[in-house]
Amino acid sequence: MENSFNLVFGNLKIHHINYIYQDAEKHANIMESIFKMPKFEFSEDLDHPAIYRGRDTKFSIKIGVSRCFNTSVEIFEWIKGDSVYKEFVDTQKEGLHHFGVFVENLQGYIDYLQKQGIEVIQTGMFPPRLKYAYMDTVKIFGVVIEFIEIVKRKSRS
């Protein structure tokens, strides 16, 4: 019996907007001063394991997070390693990169979109329980879409 999957894209809510810049803190300061956004909080994600275009990789990024339009705003600065972020810097320079949306049944979204000819760029897991997939929706929306699923804890038997 084939698994049925019903994608209702209109019901998804954008969780975050992501920008990639070569100097994340500089652009955060611009956004804070011009648009009076709350101060960006920065951290680094070093040697993050992922699967990028079908290959295992590790990458490092600087991450800044704030809020605007009642939505989380991320600014990433690529540091090293093959990834969707390096690809963007290498080909697109800087600016709006992706929208992030939470879903249930991430694999269902991946399978459905792949059947529509939309490729997976990168998958991985942000600790402790956020599984993600970046899908190549640039030709459709002008940006990548990141689908994120909260991995449910297994119940103890």
Secondary structure, 3 states (H helix, E strand, C coil): CCCCCCCCHHHCCEEEEEEECCCHHHHHHHHHHHHCCCCCEEEEEEEEEEEECCEEEEEEEEEEEEEECCEEEEEEEEEECCCHHHHHHHHHCCEEEEEEEECCCHHHHHHHHHHCCCCEEEEEEECCCEEEEEECCHHHHCCEEEEEEECCCCCCC
